[in-house]
Amino acid sequence: MPIAPPDEKLLDLPPMTLMDIFGRMRSLTDKAGFSGTLPAIWQCSDESQSIKKALFGYTYNCPSFNLGRVGGLLDPTRLATAAHHGNDLVIVGGSHLGKEENDGIGYIRRIHGGVAPCCGMLCRMLNEYLQVYKRATQLIKISHTGNQLRIEVPYKYLFNKPAGETARIVIRLDRLVDGEATGEGALGKIYPLNPALSKKHQETLSGWGELPTPIGTLLTPDTFCFHKQIDLNSHEPMNMLEASIFDFLPEIVTSSRPHRRLCDVNTWRQFHRIASYITDSFDGSGRNIFVLAGLTLDHTVSHNTFVPQFGFWMEQGRALKARYFGPEDIRALLLAHAIYKPPMTFLEYAGIG
């Protein structure tokens, strides 16, 4: 069982405006004595993220260094290059999600007027697993016969098969059934329903009828896993992202907001990648480093807000004394600092006016 990411309710905090976030970060790092500060950012290469990158550089009066790839994938090795361009480092990163959500997927309107899922790469990766899960929730059925609840599991979920190039669900049969099959159904075998599952969902199942009915959301993350050949050595962004979050996909597809949950899990994974790299592999001798990770909400291609979720702070290269901040703590840390206001306008920073 992989370690579980933070509960989605803990990460669902109110968003903050970009200049609010960046201004408070600037006040924090100024107060902490950061000098020769280079801003760096890892984020998806989507055009909707460009304004964010520009405003981050504007706040620190230095264009930001790129640490990311499509899909909000981090390349921590770029930190070594960034270190040659500045002294102390302040880093922002994470996934992004279209603000308009429909059926658990975030959408954004592009410049040509079309509406599309955003982040598109994460959505494409999610879709394969989401469809496999939804199919299982419709094919596995429960019925009430006499005083006994029964479950019909199609043969496609009973036969063992090696992992292939496409995702498939493997049912944890002992979590769903109680003992041996008692009959044959149209597609598979019929079993008594597991008493623990019956008790857990007693209220829902009390109204179940004799007609076999799809199990639906009662197919919870603890009752199945996914099997697929995952290329752990690939350097293609889609494969790297899939490998990073594969173990957490049952919990993601069963969320009422699977796209957002995937974005949150990806941000959590990438944040701990960079924090581990800084403390274990990066030569940060004497450097101050502050990392803020969170979810960017895309209202439009040119307007974002940001939900701070995780923080890392290392002072003077002292990796063993680095501080980590969870969702509530990082928000409180930011709110404890005033919003820095750059001395020049954005147009002046851009060399206009």
Salt bridges, closest charged atoms under 4 A:
ASP12 OD2 - ARG257 NH1 3.51
ASP12 OD1 - ARG260 NH2 3.32
ASP20 OD1 - ARG24 NE 2.44
ASP30 OD2 - ARG26 NE 2.97
ASP46 OD2 - ARG110 NH2 2.80
GLU47 OE2 - ARG110 NH1 3.06
ASP75 OD2 - ARG78 NE 3.24
GLU101 OE2 - ARG257 NH2 2.37
ASP103 OD2 - LYS134 NZ 3.93
GLU128 OE1 - LYS228 NZ 2.95
GLU184 OE2 - LYS189 NZ 2.55
GLU242 OE2 - LYS228 NZ 2.84
GLU251 OE2 - ARG261 NE 2.89
ASP264 OD2 - ARG260 NE 3.95
ASP298 OD2 - HIS96 ND1 2.65
GLU315 OE2 - ARG323 NH2 2.88
